[in-house]
Amino acid sequence: MIRLGVDAAPGSKTAQVVDLMQNDLELQTLWYCANRTSKRAEVNDHGPIHVRTAMHHGSQLLKLLIDAGIQPNCVTDHGMTEDDALAVVLLAIALHDTGMSIHRDRHELLSVPIALDWLRRKLPPIYVEPRLTVMISEVAHAVLAHSVHERTLTLEAGIVKVADALDMTKGRSRRAIQSGKIDIHSISASAVESVRVTRGTTRPIRVEVEITNPAAIFHLKDVFGEKLAHSSIRPYVEVPKLDELLESLRELSTREDTQRDGQLVESTPRVNGQRDPGEPVGIGRNKVPTTIA
């Protein structure tokens, strides 16, 4: 059985939930099946290592937000505790990719009925009504909302979405590359050496990313960045490496290439003795079009 490595106070709801997940053969088999689908679909790892990594990040994100005085929705909406909020985060991370056991496509939607069924059967007696239904509802929302463009309506759901995206180090893309999937997704992910979540300087949370290649900009911006942007915790997170890479790209876009610019001027056809800068290079009026590389 898989150990999750989550710290929880003895006797707390979180400790009971962690013990349940660590000893539940059904749940861990769903993780195994989800990872099998990952291999078939030639995508990044979605198995138990991903779950454990995301749980580590999710726990840290919630702690930093609470330390900054930002309360989760379990507390503000239901009068429950921070312990319950952590249980929601961990349960949602445990269940968010279980739909991958069926199919990669639309797996967020497929995960919801699996989560509803598993939670209703497994959470008692840790939770009883009416808090049982509250917990199930909050977890199911976070499972669905981990999809990049799905609205996150709770702090807990935002944490789950971002924690999921924070598992982006090179080891996660290894299987995809080994299977022959060499594309911007796998190459960019392989350029991320490490990820660390710490207390921020201007915001409650700081995400520190170590990279080995600027190609990591794709994963940081279009994968992690998009999930962060569509999460409920965006205002609380600073990502200096992403800002640094984006600034580097902006600098590149403004640099001059005197040789190429000179060739462009010479290649631009004349109209009434004047060069028309809007004319495609190599395609002049009354001329046979040439191939543009």
Phi and psi in degrees as a GROMACS rama.xvg file:
@    title "Ramachandran Plot"
@    xaxis  label "Phi"
@    yaxis  label "Psi"
@TYPE xy
-90.1469  130.503  ILE-2
-92.7404  135.675  ARG-3
-93.4212  -16.9853  LEU-4
66.4783  31.0896  GLY-5
-97.5068  128.858  VAL-6
-81.1903  128.885  ASP-7
-147.378  142.946  ALA-8
-63.086  133.962  ALA-9
-54.979  133.689  PRO-10
82.9193  -7.5852  GLY-11
-73.0426  163.464  SER-12
-60.5361  -39.8458  LYS-13
-61.4739  -43.429  THR-14
-61.6106  -40.3042  ALA-15
-66.7324  -39.611  GLN-16
-66.3443  -42.7958  VAL-17
-61.9768  -43.9482  VAL-18
-60.8786  -40.8313  ASP-19
-59.165  -49.375  LEU-20
-67.3595  -35.5853  MET-21
-71.8801  -17.6655  GLN-22
-118.193  11.6527  ASN-23
-99.1818  107.791  ASP-24
-65.6593  -35.2724  LEU-25
-61.6189  -49.5212  GLU-26
-62.5367  -44.5872  LEU-27
-69.1903  -27.4307  GLN-28
-70.7255  -34.7076  THR-29
-62.1366  -39.7419  LEU-30
-62.5286  -42.1852  TRP-31
-61.0225  -44.9428  TYR-32
-67.6078  -37.2296  CYS-33
-61.5954  -40.837  ALA-34
-70.1024  -31.6715  ASN-35
-63.5108  -41.0918  ARG-36
-64.4711  -37.6916  THR-37
-56.808  -42.733  SER-38
-67.3089  -42.3806  LYS-39
-64.2289  -39.0398  ARG-40
-85.7663  -3.20788  ALA-41
58.1426  49.2762  GLU-42
-122.353  175.055  VAL-43
-62.1787  160.381  ASN-44
-54.1859  132.182  ASP-45
-129.548  28.5762  HIS-46
-101.038  -155.251  GLY-47
-62.9698  -32.2266  PRO-48
-67.2952  -39.6746  ILE-49
-62.5739  -43.6392  HIS-50
-60.5726  -47.4458  VAL-51
-64.3448  -41.1458  ARG-52
-65.1957  -45.7516  THR-53
-64.4992  -36.0274  ALA-54
-63.2876  -40.5829  MET-55
-59.4525  -48.0668  HIS-56
-66.8467  -40.5766  HIS-57
-62.562  -41.7105  GLY-58
-62.5541  -41.911  SER-59
-68.8427  -41.2884  GLN-60
-59.4303  -47.3222  LEU-61
-62.8308  -43.2482  LEU-62
-60.8164  -44.8831  LYS-63
-65.7482  -37.1602  LEU-64
-68.2223  -44.2231  LEU-65
-63.8018  -41.1341  ILE-66
-60.2263  -29.1787  ASP-67
-87.1305  4.37722  ALA-68
85.6975  13.5742  GLY-69
-97.1821  115.933  ILE-70
-91.3464  139.101  GLN-71
-72.1379  163.853  PRO-72
-68.8317  -24.9588  ASN-73
-57.8284  -35.4129  CYS-74
-80.8359  -51.3051  VAL-75
-72.939  -32.1071  THR-76
-96.6509  -32.2006  ASP-77
-118.673  -3.34281  HIS-78
66.5327  24.1534  GLY-79
-91.0954  -162.774  MET-80
-116.111  168.54  THR-81
-64.2677  -30.4123  GLU-82
-60.6956  -43.0921  ASP-83
-64.3697  -38.5415  ASP-84
-62.3912  -41.7978  ALA-85
-65.0441  -38.3526  LEU-86
-61.5836  -40.3849  ALA-87
-60.5219  -47.5703  VAL-88
-59.4979  -47.7412  VAL-89
-67.2952  -41.5742  LEU-90
-64.7111  -41.5896  LEU-91
-65.6838  -39.3231  ALA-92
-65.4816  -40.0583  ILE-93
-62.0909  -31.0509  ALA-94
-106.761  -7.5079  LEU-95
-65.4263  -28.2852  HIS-96
-109.417  12.461  ASP-97
-63.6406  -24.5509  THR-98
-63.6489  -19.6132  GLY-99
-64.745  -17.9241  MET-100
-65.2814  -19.2167  SER-101
-100.849  -51.566  ILE-102
-162.38  149.002  HIS-103
-67.881  -45.1908  ARG-104
-67.5591  134.184  ASP-105
57.9031  30.9659  ARG-106
-67.1742  -24.5085  HIS-107
-61.9222  -43.4416  GLU-108
-68.086  -38.1542  LEU-109
-68.0622  -27.6806  LEU-110
-71.0017  -28.5036  SER-111
-62.1784  -53.6424  VAL-112
-63.5594  -32.0439  PRO-113
-63.9227  -43.9684  ILE-114
-64.0011  -45.0745  ALA-115
-58.7619  -44.5502  LEU-116
-66.2554  -47.8069  ASP-117
-64.4999  -44.2999  TRP-118
-63.9183  -42.7774  LEU-119
-62.8532  -33.7436  ARG-120
-85.5158  -33.2024  ARG-121
-100.142  -29.3635  LYS-122
-68.7772  -36.668  LEU-123
-65.3688  142.502  PRO-124
-93.2516  11.221  PRO-125
-59.6508  -42.1797  ILE-126
-125.992  138.547  TYR-127
-124.205  166.103  VAL-128
-63.4252  145.605  GLU-129
-88.1506  -6.62647  PRO-130
-68.5553  -23.5165  ARG-131
-59.3791  -48.9983  LEU-132
-67.8831  -35.6129  THR-133
-60.9104  -47.604  VAL-134
-62.0129  -44.3967  MET-135
-60.5999  -42.6722  ILE-136
-64.0845  -44.6315  SER-137
-67.3035  -39.9732  GLU-138
-66.4944  -44.8145  VAL-139
-62.0336  -38.7528  ALA-140
-61.6001  -45.1458  HIS-141
-65.4815  -35.1155  ALA-142
-62.9683  -49.6749  VAL-143
-64.5127  -42.2214  LEU-144
-76.2996  -0.710046  ALA-145
-74.597  -12.2383  HIS-146
-61.5234  139.407  SER-147
-56.5646  -42.2692  VAL-148
-100.498  3.93471  HIS-149
-76.1573  136.325  GLU-150
-67.6138  134.895  ARG-151
-100.853  119.202  THR-152
-101.393  -1.50509  LEU-153
-133.587  158.674  THR-154
-63.4475  -40.7988  LEU-155
-61.2581  -41.5448  GLU-156
-65.3684  -38.8733  ALA-157
-63.0355  -38.905  GLY-158
-63.0117  -43.4549  ILE-159
-61.9677  -44.5309  VAL-160
-61.0506  -45.5723  LYS-161
-73.0607  -39.8507  VAL-162
-60.6297  -39.1328  ALA-163
-59.2564  -46.0669  ASP-164
-72.1545  -23.8377  ALA-165
-70.9853  -15.7973  LEU-166
-81.4338  82.6045  ASP-167
-135.463  19.6394  MET-168
-76.2785  166.526  THR-169
-58.5845  -30.7484  LYS-170
-62.7615  -27.3456  GLY-171
-70.6641  -27.9845  ARG-172
-93.5889  0.665291  SER-173
-58.7483  -45.0775  ARG-174
-65.4485  -38.747  ARG-175
-61.6374  -42.0544  ALA-176
-68.0828  -41.8256  ILE-177
-61.5604  -31.6375  GLN-178
-80.0162  -3.08149  SER-179
100.366  6.22231  GLY-180
-86.444  90.5401  LYS-181
-104.189  99.2529  ILE-182
-144.697  -178.087  ASP-183
-62.3865  -31.1658  ILE-184
-64.4558  -51.1297  HIS-185
-73.0958  -40.4478  SER-186
-65.7844  -42.6695  ILE-187
-63.7649  -45.135  SER-188
-63.1971  -34.9181  ALA-189
-70.3398  -12.806  SER-190
-88.3604  -4.16178  ALA-191
-92.5798  112.984  VAL-192
-81.5654  -45.4167  GLU-193
-156.269  158.124  SER-194
-134.186  134.475  VAL-195
-137.048  134.359  ARG-196
-105.715  120.902  VAL-197
-134.594  178.215  THR-198
-70.4416  134.402  ARG-199
-82.045  170.018  GLY-200
-96.8992  -39.107  THR-201
-108.461  -15.1793  THR-202
-137.096  165.5  ARG-203
-61.2052  -29.3034  PRO-204
-123.386  137.289  ILE-205
-124.364  127.451  ARG-206
-104.7  112.144  VAL-207
-100.048  125.662  GLU-208
-123.5  128.07  VAL-209
-103.034  127.473  GLU-210
-122.517  159.214  ILE-211
-110.819  -8.26085  THR-212
-155.774  138.893  ASN-213
-60.5797  -12.6566  PRO-214
-59.1943  -18.4256  ALA-215
-60.8795  -16.4552  ALA-216
-57.0326  -35.451  ILE-217
-62.4754  -48.3873  PHE-218
-68.0634  -40.5622  HIS-219
-65.4731  -39.6883  LEU-220
-87.3231  -51.1934  LYS-221
-89.9433  -13.2787  ASP-222
-110.812  -71.0046  VAL-223
-62.8107  -46.5613  PHE-224
-59.3536  -39.7605  GLY-225
-67.9165  -41.0076  GLU-226
-66.168  -41.1987  LYS-227
-62.2608  -43.5813  LEU-228
-63.051  -30.5983  ALA-229
-100.495  19.4614  HIS-230
-105.019  167.31  SER-231
-82.3534  -3.71425  SER-232
-110.726  9.33081  ILE-233
-52.8662  -42.7278  ARG-234
-65.4741  -12.296  PRO-235
-104.201  5.52869  TYR-236
-123.507  132.49  VAL-237
-114.074  139.4  GLU-238
-131.323  82.6351  VAL-239
-60.0005  -35.4146  PRO-240
-65.7073  -39.1206  LYS-241
-64.3486  -44.3463  LEU-242
-60.6081  -40.0297  ASP-243
-65.3362  -44.3276  GLU-244
-67.3172  -39.4803  LEU-245
-64.1912  -39.046  LEU-246
-65.7138  -37.3195  GLU-247
-62.2347  -40.9067  SER-248
-64.5937  -40.2779  LEU-249
-63.3735  -37.5014  ARG-250
-66.0956  -40.7079  GLU-251
-61.0578  -37.4283  LEU-252
-69.6037  -18.3003  SER-253
-101.825  -5.19054  THR-254
-72.2287  143.607  ARG-255
-88.3692  146.449  GLU-256
-120.455  90.3816  ASP-257
-61.7135  -37.3021  THR-258
-64.9304  -48.4455  GLN-259
-68.6444  -39.5735  ARG-260
-63.764  -36.7414  ASP-261
-65.4412  -40.9735  GLY-262
-63.6576  -36.1732  GLN-263
-63.8145  -43.6043  LEU-264
-62.167  -44.4723  VAL-265
-68.0496  -28.7949  GLU-266
-86.9619  -13.811  SER-267
-76.651  124.623  THR-268
-63.7831  154.572  PRO-269
-92.6115  139.877  ARG-270
-123.322  113.424  VAL-271
55.0939  40.2102  ASN-272
83.3788  -7.14878  GLY-273
-113.618  144.887  GLN-274
-77.3794  135.948  ARG-275
-99.5348  104.126  ASP-276
-65.6149  -14.1521  PRO-277
-87.6783  -7.23527  GLY-278
-76.7591  129.957  GLU-279
-57.8057  138.679  PRO-280
-61.279  130.76  VAL-281
84.7001  -1.92544  GLY-282
-123.472  91.4851  ILE-283
-97.234  160.574  GLY-284
-63.3119  138.519  ARG-285
63.7027  20.3037  ASN-286
-118.443  157.132  LYS-287
-74.1546  125.686  VAL-288
-58.3303  141.876  PRO-289
-108.951  162.03  THR-290
-73.0276  133.307  THR-291
-101.63  119.673  ILE-292
